[in-house]
Amino acid sequence: MSDLTLSIRKTINAPIEKIFDAWLDPIMLAQFILPMPGMPSPEVENEPQQGGSFTIVMHVGENKIPHTGKYLEIKRPNKLVFSWLSPYSTDDSKVTINFNEVDSNTTNVELTHVRFIDEEARADHEGGWTNILEMLNAILSAPVAA
């Protein structure tokens, strides 16, 4: 079952550089890396450089669920690849995010996650990543107050 894969596409109403940079900024990341609506913001630490690591501790009820990984490839603003280790993934789980500019304020984002412990974990991650991309769009496409 470890070869299970998911792919999600989302058009985000923001410039490509702004979207790409949000994934590497721990303050921004904590605002949108919420796999379920209504979750409290996670604790996020990262070293946003190729070979650098990250830790995201999500709060689900009374539980704290750690997610860790290393940045395997950072090609600003088009591609981000990182390993993904959580209680629901395998040791060689990996996330690839491709960013494609549609125009100066619209970007297509394609997120592919490979390797899960079982079909249920893959389905849970699909829902989680979908919500995360929805949150990212909501935050970045919101009008800026004057």
Order of alpha helices (4+ residues) and beta strands (2+ residues): beta-alpha-alpha-beta-beta-beta-beta-beta-beta-alpha
